[in-house]
């Protein structure tokens, strides 16, 4: 009984102390206004998603107003919804979205392609969930079945009419193009700008980095560091902040932040740790900027004096357009190459080397299912598929008659002498591991 009384007395004493000294403990808990709380909630939504949501809602508003006016003037039939939007129930949304998806079109009257229709539908779901705070799932709820069927029908109709998405997607960078960049001096370490561009190129290819915001956020001696393990010097990238791939939210709580390591290679000029060390040596002494990438000097006098970089970060938009600037002057380039190409090059190269999707995902930071869109075939893969279809499944078998130059070269590298020229020889060439198997039949 006395213990309980002591607890009660201590409680009231603490309340009295807090009342007489309001500043006590004020540093521990923040006091946020309603606007500040809403601002933090809005910041959790990616800006691009917010822009797409506003675009989709604006189209829906225009359609709804036009159809509403037509019904009032008896120009068409339909349901006249007189309730406020926040009062619409699942049946209202199901009916309106069904009509909207089937009737929506561009400003010039043409139809959207299937991918755009699905994006509009997805953004309306986002609008319902995050803006209107509706507990309504357009993709799963039985009450929205008609809206989903309308979307399915509209997508199929658009595809039948040849309305396919544009080819704005970037492509992986083939090894031949990378070699051409070196031969033509687009990739080099001989000047401040080229050194910076080359470093960004290989960091993106090795660590699956891409966007200008992600690159601009890298800090010196923070995310990327040189470390020694088992007597080897490694360049290590540790993802210690939220990125576009891993926003560290509830849905990604079981996905660890990625760590990728790059070792030295035989080619010193194209060795990522060597390029990084050269760039670090060129950074100005007593640099106060935390950003990894600095703006380069444009004065020849400064460069001759050994001052390659300024004490200022390079712009985000410049970083975002590095791959595009590297490949733009090349003649005969028909594909579209951006910083996104580095991520696709990383994923496609690892897949071609025989790594499973579960092993590639930790490098790129994606889940094993999301990595599919970044694994793409190149010319060599299509050639293998063609040979497999023509030879009954032997994708890596090439005869001497079909490619005599490659077969002779392989023979010379293997130091094999045929004692009986009448025998038929088959080469099993594995380009992924640079091995050649010679079989006599």
Number of C-alpha atoms within 10 A of each C-alpha: 5 7 8 9 10 10 11 11 12 12 12 11 12 11 12 11 12 14 11 10 11 9 9 11 9 11 8 7 7 7 10 9 9 8 9 11 12 11 11 10 11 14 11 10 11 11 11 9 12 15 12 17 21 15 15 19 17 12 16 19 12 12 16 17 10 11 21 19 13 14 14 11 9 10 9 11 11 13 11 12 12 9 10 7 11 10 9 14 13 18 14 17 18 21 18 19 24 20 19 20 24 17 12 20 16 9 8 6 8 10 19 21 21 22 16 15 22 17 14 22 23 17 21 22 18 20 18 18 15 14 12 11 11 16 11 16 15 24 13 10 12 12 17 21 17 18 24 20 13 19 23 16 14 23 22 14 15 17 15 11 10 10 17 15 13 8 9 9 12 16 23 26 25 15 12 8 13 14 13 14 16 14 11 10 13 19 23 21 19 9 14 22 19 17 21 24 23 25 25 24 22 20 23 23 24 21 22 21 25 24 19 17 15 17 19 20 16 17 14 14 12 14 16 20 15 16 12 10 7 6 7 10 15 19 22 19 19 16 18 11 13 12 16 12 15 20 15 16 11 7 9 13 11 9 14 12 19 17 17 18 18 17 14 15 12 7 9 11 13 18 16 25 24 18 21 22 12 14 20 14 11 15 20 15 9 7 13 9 14 16 19 20 27 23 17 22 17 14 10 11 10 12 15 9 8 12 18 24 24 16 18 15 16 18 14 16 12 13 21 21 15 20 23 14 15 19 20 12 10 14 7 6 11 7 14 17 23 23 25 22 26 27 26 25 24 24 28 24 23 18 18 18 13 11 13 12 19 13 13 21 18 18 20 24 24 19 17 15 10 13 19 14 10 20 22 16 16 17 9 12 13 11 14 17 17 13 17 15 12 11 13 8 13 14 19 17 17 20 14 15 9 9 10 12 11 15 21 12 11 18 16 11 10 13 9 10 9 11 7 8 8 8 10 11 15 17 19 16 19 14 12 12 10 7 11 17 12 15 10 10 8
